[in-house]
Amino acid sequence: MRRGTQEGSAGTGRAGAGDELRWAAAGLAVGLGIGAGGALLTRRTADRREAGPPQGLIDL
């Protein structure tokens, strides 16, 4: 190997377009899943009967 040459970890220099698209789709799916889960968790917490600030904070 000559000094000064840079190659990717697989030795090809660049990932194929299919790999990039697959990673982008996976990242989008994970992001949407986390976002939807967070929204559902927030709504579930807000729908509780005792929703609101803790009583100790109101007494201050």
N, CA, C and O atoms as a Maestro MAE file, in Angstrom:
{
 s_m_m2io_version
 :::
 2.0.0
}

f_m_ct {
 s_m_title
 :::
 protein
 m_atom[240] {
  # First column is atom index #
  i_m_mmod_type
  r_m_x_coord
  r_m_y_coord
  r_m_z_coord
  i_m_residue_number
  s_m_chain_name
  s_m_pdb_residue_name
  s_m_pdb_atom_name
  i_m_atomic_number
  :::
  1 25 0.838 -1.175 0.000 1 A "MET " " N  " 7
  2 3 0.000 0.000 0.000 1 A "MET " " CA " 6
  3 2 0.880 1.234 0.000 1 A "MET " " C  " 6
  4 15 1.843 1.324 0.761 1 A "MET " " O  " 8
  5 25 0.549 2.168 -0.844 2 A "ARG " " N  " 7
  6 3 1.313 3.414 -0.908 2 A "ARG " " CA " 6
  7 2 0.914 4.333 0.224 2 A "ARG " " C  " 6
  8 15 -0.230 4.321 0.678 2 A "ARG " " O  " 8
  9 25 1.856 5.119 0.671 3 A "ARG " " N  " 7
  10 3 1.554 6.109 1.699 3 A "ARG " " CA " 6
  11 2 0.783 7.250 1.079 3 A "ARG " " C  " 6
  12 15 1.009 7.615 -0.075 3 A "ARG " " O  " 8
  13 25 -0.131 7.815 1.855 4 A "GLY " " N  " 7
  14 3 -0.881 8.967 1.389 4 A "GLY " " CA " 6
  15 2 -2.208 8.611 0.716 4 A "GLY " " C  " 6
  16 15 -3.005 9.501 0.418 4 A "GLY " " O  " 8
  17 25 -2.450 7.343 0.477 5 A "THR " " N  " 7
  18 3 -3.743 6.975 -0.106 5 A "THR " " CA " 6
  19 2 -4.722 6.699 1.016 5 A "THR " " C  " 6
  20 15 -4.363 6.135 2.049 5 A "THR " " O  " 8
  21 25 -5.957 7.100 0.801 6 A "GLN " " N  " 7
  22 3 -6.996 6.874 1.803 6 A "GLN " " CA " 6
  23 2 -8.078 6.014 1.184 6 A "GLN " " C  " 6
  24 15 -8.555 6.274 0.079 6 A "GLN " " O  " 8
  25 25 -8.446 4.995 1.914 7 A "GLU " " N  " 7
  26 3 -9.509 4.115 1.461 7 A "GLU " " CA " 6
  27 2 -10.513 3.957 2.578 7 A "GLU " " C  " 6
  28 15 -10.191 4.181 3.745 7 A "GLU " " O  " 8
  29 25 -11.730 3.572 2.228 8 A "GLY " " N  " 7
  30 3 -12.757 3.306 3.228 8 A "GLY " " CA " 6
  31 2 -12.409 2.059 4.014 8 A "GLY " " C  " 6
  32 15 -11.439 1.364 3.712 8 A "GLY " " O  " 8
  33 25 -13.218 1.786 5.028 9 A "SER " " N  " 7
  34 3 -12.925 0.639 5.882 9 A "SER " " CA " 6
  35 2 -13.039 -0.676 5.123 9 A "SER " " C  " 6
  36 15 -12.387 -1.654 5.490 9 A "SER " " O  " 8
  37 25 -13.860 -0.720 4.062 10 A "ALA " " N  " 7
  38 3 -13.987 -1.940 3.275 10 A "ALA " " CA " 6
  39 2 -13.016 -1.951 2.104 10 A "ALA " " C  " 6
  40 15 -12.928 -2.939 1.375 10 A "ALA " " O  " 8
  41 25 -12.299 -0.871 1.924 11 A "GLY " " N  " 7
  42 3 -11.333 -0.804 0.849 11 A "GLY " " CA " 6
  43 2 -11.913 -0.316 -0.469 11 A "GLY " " C  " 6
  44 15 -11.194 -0.236 -1.466 11 A "GLY " " O  " 8
  45 25 -13.202 0.012 -0.491 12 A "THR " " N  " 7
  46 3 -13.810 0.473 -1.742 12 A "THR " " CA " 6
  47 2 -13.776 1.980 -1.873 12 A "THR " " C  " 6
  48 15 -13.909 2.507 -2.978 12 A "THR " " O  " 8
  49 25 -13.601 2.676 -0.779 13 A "GLY " " N  " 7
  50 3 -13.534 4.133 -0.850 13 A "GLY " " CA " 6
  51 2 -14.864 4.810 -0.626 13 A "GLY " " C  " 6
  52 15 -14.899 5.917 -0.088 13 A "GLY " " O  " 8
  53 25 -15.964 4.185 -1.020 14 A "ARG " " N  " 7
  54 3 -17.276 4.809 -0.867 14 A "ARG " " CA " 6
  55 2 -18.342 3.720 -0.875 14 A "ARG " " C  " 6
  56 15 -18.252 2.747 -1.623 14 A "ARG " " O  " 8
  57 25 -19.351 3.902 -0.028 15 A "ALA " " N  " 7
  58 3 -20.453 2.938 0.007 15 A "ALA " " CA " 6
  59 2 -21.323 3.140 -1.217 15 A "ALA " " C  " 6
  60 15 -21.379 4.242 -1.763 15 A "ALA " " O  " 8
  61 25 -21.999 2.098 -1.652 16 A "GLY " " N  " 7
  62 3 -22.885 2.185 -2.796 16 A "GLY " " CA " 6
  63 2 -24.135 2.971 -2.468 16 A "GLY " " C  " 6
  64 15 -24.456 3.174 -1.297 16 A "GLY " " O  " 8
  65 25 -24.846 3.416 -3.498 17 A "ALA " " N  " 7
  66 3 -26.062 4.200 -3.303 17 A "ALA " " CA " 6
  67 2 -27.131 3.374 -2.589 17 A "ALA " " C  " 6
  68 15 -27.926 3.917 -1.821 17 A "ALA " " O  " 8
  69 25 -27.154 2.070 -2.838 18 A "GLY " " N  " 7
  70 3 -28.130 1.208 -2.168 18 A "GLY " " CA " 6
  71 2 -27.915 1.160 -0.673 18 A "GLY " " C  " 6
  72 15 -28.872 1.151 0.100 18 A "GLY " " O  " 8
  73 25 -26.643 1.131 -0.260 19 A "ASP " " N  " 7
  74 3 -26.336 1.131 1.172 19 A "ASP " " CA " 6
  75 2 -26.748 2.444 1.813 19 A "ASP " " C  " 6
  76 15 -27.298 2.454 2.914 19 A "ASP " " O  " 8
  77 25 -26.487 3.547 1.133 20 A "GLU " " N  " 7
  78 3 -26.861 4.855 1.677 20 A "GLU " " CA " 6
  79 2 -28.374 4.969 1.819 20 A "GLU " " C  " 6
  80 15 -28.863 5.482 2.824 20 A "GLU " " O  " 8
  81 25 -29.114 4.497 0.827 21 A "LEU " " N  " 7
  82 3 -30.572 4.553 0.869 21 A "LEU " " CA " 6
  83 2 -31.107 3.664 1.989 21 A "LEU " " C  " 6
  84 15 -32.060 4.030 2.676 21 A "LEU " " O  " 8
  85 25 -30.495 2.506 2.168 22 A "ARG " " N  " 7
  86 3 -30.928 1.593 3.231 22 A "ARG " " CA " 6
  87 2 -30.706 2.210 4.606 22 A "ARG " " C  " 6
  88 15 -31.569 2.101 5.477 22 A "ARG " " O  " 8
  89 25 -29.563 2.855 4.812 23 A "TRP " " N  " 7
  90 3 -29.292 3.513 6.092 23 A "TRP " " CA " 6
  91 2 -30.233 4.690 6.314 23 A "TRP " " C  " 6
  92 15 -30.691 4.912 7.434 23 A "TRP " " O  " 8
  93 25 -30.523 5.440 5.267 24 A "ALA " " N  " 7
  94 3 -31.435 6.580 5.395 24 A "ALA " " CA " 6
  95 2 -32.838 6.100 5.759 24 A "ALA " " C  " 6
  96 15 -33.492 6.699 6.612 24 A "ALA " " O  " 8
  97 25 -33.301 5.035 5.129 25 A "ALA " " N  " 7
  98 3 -34.634 4.506 5.417 25 A "ALA " " CA " 6
  99 2 -34.700 3.965 6.845 25 A "ALA " " C  " 6
  100 15 -35.693 4.169 7.543 25 A "ALA " " O  " 8
  101 25 -33.659 3.286 7.273 26 A "ALA " " N  " 7
  102 3 -33.633 2.759 8.642 26 A "ALA " " CA " 6
  103 2 -33.628 3.898 9.661 26 A "ALA " " C  " 6
  104 15 -34.323 3.830 10.674 26 A "ALA " " O  " 8
  105 25 -32.857 4.923 9.396 27 A "GLY " " N  " 7
  106 3 -32.814 6.071 10.304 27 A "GLY " " CA " 6
  107 2 -34.145 6.794 10.377 27 A "GLY " " C  " 6
  108 15 -34.567 7.229 11.448 27 A "GLY " " O  " 8
  109 25 -34.807 6.923 9.232 28 A "LEU " " N  " 7
  110 3 -36.119 7.561 9.202 28 A "LEU " " CA " 6
  111 2 -37.138 6.742 9.989 28 A "LEU " " C  " 6
  112 15 -37.940 7.301 10.737 28 A "LEU " " O  " 8
  113 25 -37.110 5.431 9.824 29 A "ALA " " N  " 7
  114 3 -38.045 4.564 10.547 29 A "ALA " " CA " 6
  115 2 -37.821 4.645 12.056 29 A "ALA " " C  " 6
  116 15 -38.782 4.711 12.823 29 A "ALA " " O  " 8
  117 25 -36.577 4.640 12.478 30 A "VAL " " N  " 7
  118 3 -36.278 4.736 13.909 30 A "VAL " " CA " 6
  119 2 -36.715 6.095 14.448 30 A "VAL " " C  " 6
  120 15 -37.288 6.172 15.535 30 A "VAL " " O  " 8
  121 25 -36.454 7.155 13.710 31 A "GLY " " N  " 7
  122 3 -36.854 8.491 14.152 31 A "GLY " " CA " 6
  123 2 -38.361 8.633 14.280 31 A "GLY " " C  " 6
  124 15 -38.853 9.211 15.249 31 A "GLY " " O  " 8
  125 25 -39.096 8.110 13.309 32 A "LEU " " N  " 7
  126 3 -40.556 8.168 13.383 32 A "LEU " " CA " 6
  127 2 -41.079 7.330 14.543 32 A "LEU " " C  " 6
  128 15 -42.017 7.731 15.232 32 A "LEU " " O  " 8
  129 25 -40.475 6.173 14.756 33 A "GLY " " N  " 7
  130 3 -40.905 5.328 15.873 33 A "GLY " " CA " 6
  131 2 -40.675 5.988 17.218 33 A "GLY " " C  " 6
  132 15 -41.540 5.937 18.092 33 A "GLY " " O  " 8
  133 25 -39.524 6.602 17.389 34 A "ILE " " N  " 7
  134 3 -39.224 7.281 18.648 34 A "ILE " " CA " 6
  135 2 -40.144 8.484 18.838 34 A "ILE " " C  " 6
  136 15 -40.623 8.736 19.944 34 A "ILE " " O  " 8
  137 25 -40.387 9.220 17.766 35 A "GLY " " N  " 7
  138 3 -41.277 10.383 17.854 35 A "GLY " " CA " 6
  139 2 -42.700 9.991 18.208 35 A "GLY " " C  " 6
  140 15 -43.330 10.624 19.055 35 A "GLY " " O  " 8
  141 25 -43.210 8.948 17.563 36 A "ALA " " N  " 7
  142 3 -44.568 8.483 17.854 36 A "ALA " " CA " 6
  143 2 -44.659 7.941 19.277 36 A "ALA " " C  " 6
  144 15 -45.640 8.191 19.976 36 A "ALA " " O  " 8
  145 25 -43.650 7.207 19.700 37 A "GLY " " N  " 7
  146 3 -43.649 6.683 21.068 37 A "GLY " " CA " 6
  147 2 -43.621 7.793 22.103 37 A "GLY " " C  " 6
  148 15 -44.309 7.715 23.121 37 A "GLY " " O  " 8
  149 25 -42.837 8.819 21.852 38 A "GLY " " N  " 7
  150 3 -42.784 9.951 22.775 38 A "GLY " " CA " 6
  151 2 -44.099 10.695 22.839 38 A "GLY " " C  " 6
  152 15 -44.523 11.119 23.915 38 A "GLY " " O  " 8
  153 25 -44.757 10.861 21.685 39 A "ALA " " N  " 7
  154 3 -46.055 11.544 21.659 39 A "ALA " " CA " 6
  155 2 -47.103 10.732 22.420 39 A "ALA " " C  " 6
  156 15 -47.895 11.293 23.178 39 A "ALA " " O  " 8
  157 25 -47.110 9.409 22.218 40 A "LEU " " N  " 7
  158 3 -48.074 8.571 22.934 40 A "LEU " " CA " 6
  159 2 -47.814 8.580 24.436 40 A "LEU " " C  " 6
  160 15 -48.754 8.609 25.230 40 A "LEU " " O  " 8
  161 25 -46.559 8.556 24.824 41 A "LEU " " N  " 7
  162 3 -46.220 8.595 26.239 41 A "LEU " " CA " 6
  163 2 -46.661 9.919 26.867 41 A "LEU " " C  " 6
  164 15 -47.184 9.937 27.982 41 A "LEU " " O  " 8
  165 25 -46.452 11.012 26.156 42 A "THR " " N  " 7
  166 3 -46.861 12.321 26.657 42 A "THR " " CA " 6
  167 2 -48.376 12.398 26.805 42 A "THR " " C  " 6
  168 15 -48.878 12.898 27.812 42 A "THR " " O  " 8
  169 25 -49.109 11.905 25.803 43 A "ARG " " N  " 7
  170 3 -50.579 11.930 25.882 43 A "ARG " " CA " 6
  171 2 -51.083 11.040 27.007 43 A "ARG " " C  " 6
  172 15 -52.030 11.394 27.709 43 A "ARG " " O  " 8
  173 25 -50.449 9.886 27.178 44 A "ARG " " N  " 7
  174 3 -50.872 8.974 28.242 44 A "ARG " " CA " 6
  175 2 -50.644 9.600 29.608 44 A "ARG " " C  " 6
  176 15 -51.476 9.461 30.504 44 A "ARG " " O  " 8
  177 25 -49.528 10.284 29.769 45 A "THR " " N  " 7
  178 3 -49.225 10.944 31.030 45 A "THR " " CA " 6
  179 2 -50.205 12.084 31.290 45 A "THR " " C  " 6
  180 15 -50.648 12.278 32.422 45 A "THR " " O  " 8
  181 25 -50.541 12.828 30.257 46 A "ALA " " N  " 7
  182 3 -51.464 13.955 30.412 46 A "ALA " " CA " 6
  183 2 -52.888 13.496 30.689 46 A "ALA " " C  " 6
  184 15 -53.660 14.234 31.301 46 A "ALA " " O  " 8
  185 25 -53.251 12.300 30.256 47 A "ASP " " N  " 7
  186 3 -54.613 11.798 30.456 47 A "ASP " " CA " 6
  187 2 -54.825 11.166 31.827 47 A "ASP " " C  " 6
  188 15 -55.943 10.766 32.151 47 A "ASP " " O  " 8
  189 25 -53.790 11.069 32.625 48 A "ARG " " N  " 7
  190 3 -53.959 10.497 33.962 48 A "ARG " " CA " 6
  191 2 -54.874 11.381 34.793 48 A "ARG " " C  " 6
  192 15 -54.970 12.585 34.555 48 A "ARG " " O  " 8
  193 25 -55.537 10.787 35.756 49 A "ARG " " N  " 7
  194 3 -56.461 11.532 36.614 49 A "ARG " " CA " 6
  195 2 -55.707 12.585 37.426 49 A "ARG " " C  " 6
  196 15 -56.179 13.712 37.575 49 A "ARG " " O  " 8
  197 25 -54.554 12.223 37.941 50 A "GLU " " N  " 7
  198 3 -53.799 13.143 38.789 50 A "GLU " " CA " 6
  199 2 -52.751 13.918 38.000 50 A "GLU " " C  " 6
  200 15 -51.704 14.278 38.537 50 A "GLU " " O  " 8
  201 25 -53.032 14.170 36.735 51 A "ALA " " N  " 7
  202 3 -52.078 14.905 35.897 51 A "ALA " " CA " 6
  203 2 -51.930 16.329 36.406 51 A "ALA " " C  " 6
  204 15 -52.880 16.920 36.919 51 A "ALA " " O  " 8
  205 25 -50.767 16.854 36.262 52 A "GLY " " N  " 7
  206 3 -50.498 18.231 36.717 52 A "GLY " " CA " 6
  207 2 -49.228 18.238 37.520 52 A "GLY " " C  " 6
  208 15 -48.576 17.208 37.690 52 A "GLY " " O  " 8
  209 25 -48.881 19.404 38.012 53 A "PRO " " N  " 7
  210 3 -47.648 19.498 38.795 53 A "PRO " " CA " 6
  211 2 -47.823 18.791 40.139 53 A "PRO " " C  " 6
  212 15 -48.946 18.684 40.633 53 A "PRO " " O  " 8
  213 25 -46.751 18.314 40.730 54 A "PRO " " N  " 7
  214 3 -46.832 17.694 42.040 54 A "PRO " " CA " 6
  215 2 -47.402 18.666 43.070 54 A "PRO " " C  " 6
  216 15 -47.165 19.870 42.980 54 A "PRO " " O  " 8
  217 25 -48.141 18.161 44.035 55 A "GLN " " N  " 7
  218 3 -48.803 19.014 45.017 55 A "GLN " " CA " 6
  219 2 -47.792 19.825 45.822 55 A "GLN " " C  " 6
  220 15 -48.094 20.942 46.243 55 A "GLN " " O  " 8
  221 25 -46.613 19.285 46.038 56 A "GLY " " N  " 7
  222 3 -45.598 20.005 46.790 56 A "GLY " " CA " 6
  223 2 -45.187 21.299 46.106 56 A "GLY " " C  " 6
  224 15 -44.838 22.260 46.791 56 A "GLY " " O  " 8
  225 25 -45.213 21.354 44.813 57 A "LEU " " N  " 7
  226 3 -44.857 22.579 44.108 57 A "LEU " " CA " 6
  227 2 -45.952 23.633 44.225 57 A "LEU " " C  " 6
  228 15 -45.659 24.828 44.201 57 A "LEU " " O  " 8
  229 25 -47.193 23.215 44.349 58 A "ILE " " N  " 7
  230 3 -48.294 24.166 44.470 58 A "ILE " " CA " 6
  231 2 -48.257 24.829 45.841 58 A "ILE " " C  " 6
  232 15 -48.578 26.012 45.954 58 A "ILE " " O  " 8
  233 25 -47.874 24.097 46.886 59 A "ASP " " N  " 7
  234 3 -47.846 24.622 48.243 59 A "ASP " " CA " 6
  235 2 -46.745 25.648 48.457 59 A "ASP " " C  " 6
  236 15 -46.790 26.396 49.433 59 A "ASP " " O  " 8
  237 25 -45.777 25.703 47.587 60 A "LEU " " N  " 7
  238 3 -44.697 26.668 47.769 60 A "LEU " " CA " 6
  239 2 -45.237 28.036 47.553 60 A "LEU " " C  " 6
  240 15 -44.498 29.015 47.655 60 A "LEU " " O  " 8
  :::
 }
 m_bond[239] {
  # First column is bond index #
  i_m_from
  i_m_to
  i_m_order
  :::
  1 1 2 1
  2 2 3 1
  3 3 4 2
  4 3 5 1
  5 5 6 1
  6 6 7 1
  7 7 8 2
  8 7 9 1
  9 9 10 1
  10 10 11 1
  11 11 12 2
  12 11 13 1
  13 13 14 1
  14 14 15 1
  15 15 16 2
  16 15 17 1
  17 17 18 1
  18 18 19 1
  19 19 20 2
  20 19 21 1
  21 21 22 1
  22 22 23 1
  23 23 24 2
  24 23 25 1
  25 25 26 1
  26 26 27 1
  27 27 28 2
  28 27 29 1
  29 29 30 1
  30 30 31 1
  31 31 32 2
  32 31 33 1
  33 33 34 1
  34 34 35 1
  35 35 36 2
  36 35 37 1
  37 37 38 1
  38 38 39 1
  39 39 40 2
  40 39 41 1
  41 41 42 1
  42 42 43 1
  43 43 44 2
  44 43 45 1
  45 45 46 1
  46 46 47 1
  47 47 48 2
  48 47 49 1
  49 49 50 1
  50 50 51 1
  51 51 52 2
  52 51 53 1
  53 53 54 1
  54 54 55 1
  55 55 56 2
  56 55 57 1
  57 57 58 1
  58 58 59 1
  59 59 60 2
  60 59 61 1
  61 61 62 1
  62 62 63 1
  63 63 64 2
  64 63 65 1
  65 65 66 1
  66 66 67 1
  67 67 68 2
  68 67 69 1
  69 69 70 1
  70 70 71 1
  71 71 72 2
  72 71 73 1
  73 73 74 1
  74 74 75 1
  75 75 76 2
  76 75 77 1
  77 77 78 1
  78 78 79 1
  79 79 80 2
  80 79 81 1
  81 81 82 1
  82 82 83 1
  83 83 84 2
  84 83 85 1
  85 85 86 1
  86 86 87 1
  87 87 88 2
  88 87 89 1
  89 89 90 1
  90 90 91 1
  91 91 92 2
  92 91 93 1
  93 93 94 1
  94 94 95 1
  95 95 96 2
  96 95 97 1
  97 97 98 1
  98 98 99 1
  99 99 100 2
  100 99 101 1
  101 101 102 1
  102 102 103 1
  103 103 104 2
  104 103 105 1
  105 105 106 1
  106 106 107 1
  107 107 108 2
  108 107 109 1
  109 109 110 1
  110 110 111 1
  111 111 112 2
  112 111 113 1
  113 113 114 1
  114 114 115 1
  115 115 116 2
  116 115 117 1
  117 117 118 1
  118 118 119 1
  119 119 120 2
  120 119 121 1
  121 121 122 1
  122 122 123 1
  123 123 124 2
  124 123 125 1
  125 125 126 1
  126 126 127 1
  127 127 128 2
  128 127 129 1
  129 129 130 1
  130 130 131 1
  131 131 132 2
  132 131 133 1
  133 133 134 1
  134 134 135 1
  135 135 136 2
  136 135 137 1
  137 137 138 1
  138 138 139 1
  139 139 140 2
  140 139 141 1
  141 141 142 1
  142 142 143 1
  143 143 144 2
  144 143 145 1
  145 145 146 1
  146 146 147 1
  147 147 148 2
  148 147 149 1
  149 149 150 1
  150 150 151 1
  151 151 152 2
  152 151 153 1
  153 153 154 1
  154 154 155 1
  155 155 156 2
  156 155 157 1
  157 157 158 1
  158 158 159 1
  159 159 160 2
  160 159 161 1
  161 161 162 1
  162 162 163 1
  163 163 164 2
  164 163 165 1
  165 165 166 1
  166 166 167 1
  167 167 168 2
  168 167 169 1
  169 169 170 1
  170 170 171 1
  171 171 172 2
  172 171 173 1
  173 173 174 1
  174 174 175 1
  175 175 176 2
  176 175 177 1
  177 177 178 1
  178 178 179 1
  179 179 180 2
  180 179 181 1
  181 181 182 1
  182 182 183 1
  183 183 184 2
  184 183 185 1
  185 185 186 1
  186 186 187 1
  187 187 188 2
  188 187 189 1
  189 189 190 1
  190 190 191 1
  191 191 192 2
  192 191 193 1
  193 193 194 1
  194 194 195 1
  195 195 196 2
  196 195 197 1
  197 197 198 1
  198 198 199 1
  199 199 200 2
  200 199 201 1
  201 201 202 1
  202 202 203 1
  203 203 204 2
  204 203 205 1
  205 205 206 1
  206 206 207 1
  207 207 208 2
  208 207 209 1
  209 209 210 1
  210 210 211 1
  211 211 212 2
  212 211 213 1
  213 213 214 1
  214 214 215 1
  215 215 216 2
  216 215 217 1
  217 217 218 1
  218 218 219 1
  219 219 220 2
  220 219 221 1
  221 221 222 1
  222 222 223 1
  223 223 224 2
  224 223 225 1
  225 225 226 1
  226 226 227 1
  227 227 228 2
  228 227 229 1
  229 229 230 1
  230 230 231 1
  231 231 232 2
  232 231 233 1
  233 233 234 1
  234 234 235 1
  235 235 236 2
  236 235 237 1
  237 237 238 1
  238 238 239 1
  239 239 240 2
  :::
 }
}
